[in-house]
């Protein structure tokens, strides 16, 4: 099979590499254009572009696949199949109709739950015990096409968007290789999604990580995990950004004003301090003050002895 792969972030790399190592021929890789990043705003290639270069695969970076010239270039690769994994563009009908075996999508959720751009973070924010990956036949909608297969895995209490996304990426690559032979032989009948159960996970904004201490400790704990590695869950202390990197919700702690830093006395491995929330205390395990390196809670307190009793969230 002549396969064109479309993807951009780290999530898509295992699916690309599984195809490269299969009996199929990856004839081209489409990924998003290089984006400015970092303080110097230097152009940064996507993880998929870097992986494709390592495998010496042709790389195409269309600004939009709605442009006739982009569709013509794609048609020139004569794909039998297009495989998509977090590409970042909705494919128009002119592209969907090109390959004889259609366009398959590897999506990191149990569709129809959490269609859209941020399904991994959404599963953590919702407190889902399980999530998974879906292989679907693309149509012109946003993750609305019929399903070919799904596979699930548990969401661990320590999972972040980064760690859970990596697990789902591996699971998606494995499921893709299991589905392809059966799909090409005509053994799979696509199943329409249940629209009554559909939900959407929109893009995560840069300000989504700002902590509202009025929420319950459990909700803030989920946000801390969902916002790793980006945009980070943060609050303010003495006018500086204070990022919470790792935390745990606690119950039974003495009540304090919302946003107040409280000392925690307990076992050796317990958090050294916490922050009072609208319901419970969020025990802080690791954090980073703007301009400083990340530290464990105990080490942070040794350098900031006036921190206990501080009121967080004030600009």
SULVENLIN-V120091 format. One record per residue. N is the residue number from 1. RES is the residue in three letters. SS is DSSP state (hx for helix, st for strand, lp for the rest). PHI is phi in degrees with one decimal (NA if undefined). BURIAL is I if it has 16 or more other ideal C-beta (glycine too) atoms within 10 Angstrom, else O. Layout:
# SULVENLIN-V120091
<<N & RES & SS & PHI & BURIAL> <N & RES & SS & PHI & BURIAL>>
This chain:
# SULVENLIN-V120091
<<1 & UNK & lp & NA & I> <2 & UNK & st & -91.4 & O> <3 & UNK & st & -116.4 & I> <4 & UNK & st & -102.8 & I> <5 & UNK & st & -104.5 & I> <6 & UNK & st & -127.9 & I> <7 & UNK & st & -171.7 & I> <8 & UNK & lp & -135.7 & I> <9 & UNK & lp & -81.2 & I> <10 & UNK & hx & -58.5 & I> <11 & UNK & hx & -54.0 & I> <12 & UNK & hx & -81.2 & I> <13 & UNK & hx & -61.9 & I> <14 & UNK & hx & -59.1 & I> <15 & UNK & hx & -65.7 & I> <16 & UNK & hx & -60.9 & I> <17 & UNK & hx & -68.7 & I> <18 & UNK & hx & -65.9 & I> <19 & UNK & hx & -69.3 & I> <20 & UNK & hx & -59.6 & I> <21 & UNK & lp & -85.8 & O> <22 & UNK & lp & -87.4 & O> <23 & UNK & lp & -79.5 & O> <24 & UNK & lp & -87.6 & I> <25 & UNK & st & -105.2 & O> <26 & UNK & st & -82.2 & I> <27 & UNK & st & -89.8 & I> <28 & UNK & st & -166.4 & I> <29 & UNK & st & -124.1 & I> <30 & UNK & st & -103.6 & I> <31 & UNK & lp & -145.4 & I> <32 & UNK & lp & -69.3 & I> <33 & UNK & lp & -59.2 & O> <34 & UNK & lp & -57.0 & O> <35 & UNK & st & -117.4 & O> <36 & UNK & st & -67.5 & O> <37 & UNK & st & -148.3 & O> <38 & UNK & lp & 76.4 & O> <39 & UNK & lp & -64.2 & O> <40 & UNK & lp & -81.8 & O> <41 & UNK & lp & 56.7 & O> <42 & UNK & st & -72.2 & O> <43 & UNK & st & -69.1 & O> <44 & UNK & st & -119.8 & O> <45 & UNK & lp & -75.8 & I> <46 & UNK & lp & -69.3 & I> <47 & UNK & hx & -55.5 & I> <48 & UNK & hx & -67.3 & I> <49 & UNK & hx & -62.7 & I> <50 & UNK & hx & -65.0 & O> <51 & UNK & hx & -66.5 & I> <52 & UNK & hx & -62.2 & I> <53 & UNK & hx & -64.1 & O> <54 & UNK & hx & -63.8 & O> <55 & UNK & lp & -92.7 & O> <56 & UNK & lp & 57.5 & O> <57 & UNK & lp & -99.0 & I> <58 & UNK & lp & -61.8 & O> <59 & UNK & st & -117.8 & I> <60 & UNK & st & -123.1 & I> <61 & UNK & lp & -126.6 & O> <62 & UNK & lp & -73.1 & I> <63 & UNK & lp & -67.3 & O> <64 & UNK & lp & -154.0 & O> <65 & UNK & lp & -82.1 & I> <66 & UNK & lp & -82.7 & O> <67 & UNK & lp & -78.1 & O> <68 & UNK & hx & -55.4 & O> <69 & UNK & hx & -66.7 & O> <70 & UNK & hx & -69.9 & I> <71 & UNK & hx & -66.5 & I> <72 & UNK & hx & -63.5 & O> <73 & UNK & hx & -63.6 & O> <74 & UNK & hx & -62.6 & I> <75 & UNK & hx & -60.8 & O> <76 & UNK & lp & -63.7 & O> <77 & UNK & lp & -83.1 & I> <78 & UNK & lp & 49.8 & O> <79 & UNK & lp & -73.2 & I> <80 & UNK & lp & -81.4 & I> <81 & UNK & st & -151.2 & I> <82 & UNK & st & -116.9 & I> <83 & UNK & st & -113.0 & I> <84 & UNK & st & -118.7 & I> <85 & UNK & st & -145.0 & I> <86 & UNK & lp & 53.1 & I> <87 & UNK & lp & -72.1 & I> <88 & UNK & lp & 103.7 & O> <89 & UNK & lp & -136.0 & I> <90 & UNK & lp & -82.2 & I> <91 & UNK & lp & -78.5 & I> <92 & UNK & lp & -74.8 & O> <93 & UNK & hx & -57.5 & O> <94 & UNK & hx & -60.7 & I> <95 & UNK & hx & -85.7 & I> <96 & UNK & hx & -58.3 & I> <97 & UNK & lp & -87.0 & O> <98 & UNK & lp & -69.1 & I> <99 & UNK & lp & -82.8 & I> <100 & UNK & lp & -69.4 & O> <101 & UNK & lp & -101.4 & I> <102 & UNK & lp & 81.1 & I> <103 & UNK & st & -119.6 & I> <104 & UNK & st & -101.0 & I> <105 & UNK & st & -120.8 & I> <106 & UNK & st & -101.1 & I> <107 & UNK & st & -118.3 & I> <108 & UNK & lp & -85.6 & I> <109 & UNK & lp & -161.2 & I> <110 & UNK & lp & -90.2 & I> <111 & UNK & lp & -56.1 & I> <112 & UNK & lp & -88.5 & I> <113 & UNK & lp & -73.4 & I> <114 & UNK & lp & 61.6 & I> <115 & UNK & st & -68.8 & I> <116 & UNK & st & 106.1 & O> <117 & UNK & lp & -84.6 & I> <118 & UNK & lp & -130.7 & I> <119 & UNK & hx & -68.9 & I> <120 & UNK & hx & -69.9 & I> <121 & UNK & hx & -61.3 & I> <122 & UNK & hx & -62.9 & I> <123 & UNK & hx & -64.0 & I> <124 & UNK & hx & -68.8 & I> <125 & UNK & hx & -59.8 & I> <126 & UNK & lp & -79.2 & I> <127 & UNK & lp & 74.1 & O> <128 & UNK & lp & -62.8 & I> <129 & UNK & lp & -78.7 & O> <130 & UNK & st & -133.3 & O> <131 & UNK & st & -141.0 & I> <132 & UNK & st & 176.8 & I> <133 & UNK & st & -127.8 & I> <134 & UNK & st & -127.9 & I> <135 & UNK & st & -105.5 & I> <136 & UNK & st & -131.0 & I> <137 & UNK & st & -89.9 & I> <138 & UNK & lp & -68.9 & I> <139 & UNK & lp & -124.4 & I> <140 & UNK & lp & -82.2 & O> <141 & UNK & lp & -88.4 & O> <142 & UNK & lp & -91.3 & O> <143 & UNK & lp & 59.9 & I> <144 & UNK & lp & -104.9 & I> <145 & UNK & lp & -69.5 & I> <146 & UNK & lp & -67.5 & O> <147 & UNK & st & -89.1 & I> <148 & UNK & st & -103.9 & I> <149 & UNK & st & -167.0 & I> <150 & UNK & st & -139.3 & I> <151 & UNK & st & -144.5 & I> <152 & UNK & st & -121.5 & O> <153 & UNK & st & -148.3 & O> <154 & UNK & st & -75.5 & O> <155 & UNK & lp & -95.3 & I> <156 & UNK & lp & -79.5 & O> <157 & UNK & lp & -62.2 & O> <158 & UNK & lp & -95.3 & O> <159 & UNK & lp & -67.5 & I> <160 & UNK & lp & -110.1 & I> <161 & UNK & hx & -57.9 & I> <162 & UNK & hx & -65.2 & O> <163 & UNK & hx & -70.1 & O> <164 & UNK & hx & -68.2 & I> <165 & UNK & hx & -61.0 & I> <166 & UNK & hx & -66.1 & I> <167 & UNK & hx & -63.5 & I> <168 & UNK & hx & -67.7 & I> <169 & UNK & hx & -63.1 & I> <170 & UNK & hx & -67.2 & I> <171 & UNK & hx & -64.2 & I> <172 & UNK & hx & -63.7 & I> <173 & UNK & hx & -63.8 & I> <174 & UNK & hx & -65.6 & O> <175 & UNK & hx & -65.3 & I> <176 & UNK & hx & -58.1 & I> <177 & UNK & hx & -67.6 & O> <178 & UNK & hx & -74.1 & O> <179 & UNK & hx & -78.2 & I> <180 & UNK & hx & -53.7 & I> <181 & UNK & hx & -59.1 & O> <182 & UNK & hx & -69.9 & O> <183 & UNK & hx & -66.4 & I> <184 & UNK & hx & -68.0 & O> <185 & UNK & lp & -87.1 & O> <186 & UNK & lp & 76.7 & O> <187 & UNK & lp & -90.1 & O> <188 & UNK & lp & -111.8 & I> <189 & UNK & lp & -100.2 & O> <190 & UNK & lp & -58.6 & O> <191 & UNK & st & -106.8 & O> <192 & UNK & lp & -59.5 & O> <193 & UNK & lp & -74.4 & I> <194 & UNK & lp & -83.2 & O> <195 & UNK & hx & -62.4 & O> <196 & UNK & hx & -67.5 & O> <197 & UNK & hx & -105.6 & O> <198 & UNK & lp & -75.1 & O> <199 & UNK & lp & -143.6 & O> <200 & UNK & st & -123.8 & O> <201 & UNK & st & -123.3 & I> <202 & UNK & lp & -72.6 & O> <203 & UNK & lp & -60.3 & O> <204 & UNK & lp & -81.6 & I> <205 & UNK & lp & -86.0 & O> <206 & UNK & lp & -64.1 & O> <207 & UNK & lp & -93.3 & O> <208 & UNK & lp & -65.9 & I> <209 & UNK & lp & -83.9 & I> <210 & UNK & st & -66.0 & I> <211 & UNK & lp & -85.2 & I> <212 & UNK & lp & -103.0 & O> <213 & UNK & lp & -67.8 & I> <214 & UNK & lp & -73.5 & O> <215 & UNK & lp & -72.3 & I> <216 & UNK & st & -70.2 & O> <217 & UNK & hx & -57.4 & I> <218 & UNK & hx & -62.9 & O> <219 & UNK & hx & -65.9 & I> <220 & UNK & hx & -69.2 & I> <221 & UNK & hx & -57.9 & I> <222 & UNK & hx & -64.8 & I> <223 & UNK & hx & -66.5 & I> <224 & UNK & hx & -56.9 & I> <225 & UNK & hx & -71.9 & I> <226 & UNK & hx & -68.3 & I> <227 & UNK & lp & -93.7 & I> <228 & UNK & lp & -103.4 & I> <229 & UNK & lp & -91.9 & O> <230 & UNK & lp & -140.4 & O> <231 & UNK & lp & -88.7 & O> <232 & UNK & lp & 87.5 & I> <233 & UNK & st & -90.5 & I> <234 & UNK & st & -142.4 & I> <235 & UNK & st & -136.5 & I> <236 & UNK & st & -124.6 & I> <237 & UNK & st & -143.6 & I> <238 & UNK & lp & 53.1 & O> <239 & UNK & lp & 77.1 & O> <240 & UNK & st & -116.1 & O> <241 & UNK & st & -71.6 & O> <242 & UNK & st & -122.2 & I> <243 & UNK & st & -92.6 & I> <244 & UNK & st & -93.3 & I> <245 & UNK & st & -92.0 & I> <246 & UNK & st & -151.9 & I> <247 & UNK & st & -153.1 & I> <248 & UNK & st & -149.6 & I> <249 & UNK & st & -76.7 & I> <250 & UNK & st & -122.4 & I> <251 & UNK & lp & -126.2 & O> <252 & UNK & lp & 79.9 & O> <253 & UNK & lp & -84.3 & I> <254 & UNK & lp & -62.5 & O> <255 & UNK & lp & -67.2 & O> <256 & UNK & lp & -149.7 & O> <257 & UNK & lp & -56.8 & O> <258 & UNK & lp & -56.5 & I> <259 & UNK & lp & 87.8 & I> <260 & UNK & st & -84.3 & I> <261 & UNK & st & -78.8 & I> <262 & UNK & st & -124.5 & I> <263 & UNK & st & -74.7 & O> <264 & UNK & lp & -121.2 & I> <265 & UNK & lp & -102.9 & O> <266 & UNK & lp & -173.8 & O> <267 & UNK & lp & -69.1 & O> <268 & UNK & lp & -60.0 & O> <269 & UNK & lp & -91.3 & O> <270 & UNK & lp & -75.2 & O> <271 & UNK & lp & -57.9 & I> <272 & UNK & lp & -74.6 & I> <273 & UNK & st & -153.3 & I> <274 & UNK & st & -142.2 & I> <275 & UNK & st & -128.6 & I> <276 & UNK & st & -68.1 & I> <277 & UNK & lp & -122.2 & I> <278 & UNK & lp & -66.1 & O> <279 & UNK & st & -154.7 & O> <280 & UNK & lp & 92.5 & I> <281 & UNK & st & -118.1 & I> <282 & UNK & st & -93.6 & I> <283 & UNK & st & -74.0 & I> <284 & UNK & st & -97.9 & I> <285 & UNK & st & -102.3 & I> <286 & UNK & st & -147.0 & I> <287 & UNK & st & -155.3 & I> <288 & UNK & st & -143.9 & I> <289 & UNK & st & -85.8 & I> <290 & UNK & lp & -49.3 & O> <291 & UNK & lp & 85.6 & O> <292 & UNK & lp & -120.4 & O> <293 & UNK & lp & -84.3 & O> <294 & UNK & lp & -68.4 & O> <295 & UNK & st & -138.4 & I> <296 & UNK & st & -69.7 & I> <297 & UNK & hx & -59.4 & I> <298 & UNK & hx & -64.3 & O> <299 & UNK & hx & -65.7 & O> <300 & UNK & hx & -61.7 & I> <301 & UNK & hx & -63.8 & I> <302 & UNK & hx & -64.1 & O> <303 & UNK & hx & -94.6 & O> <304 & UNK & lp & -133.8 & I> <305 & UNK & lp & -68.8 & O> <306 & UNK & lp & -93.9 & O> <307 & UNK & lp & -74.0 & I> <308 & UNK & lp & -63.7 & O> <309 & UNK & lp & 97.5 & O> <310 & UNK & lp & -69.7 & I> <311 & UNK & st & -106.4 & O> <312 & UNK & lp & -92.7 & I> <313 & UNK & lp & 96.5 & I> <314 & UNK & lp & -94.6 & O> <315 & UNK & lp & -78.2 & O>>
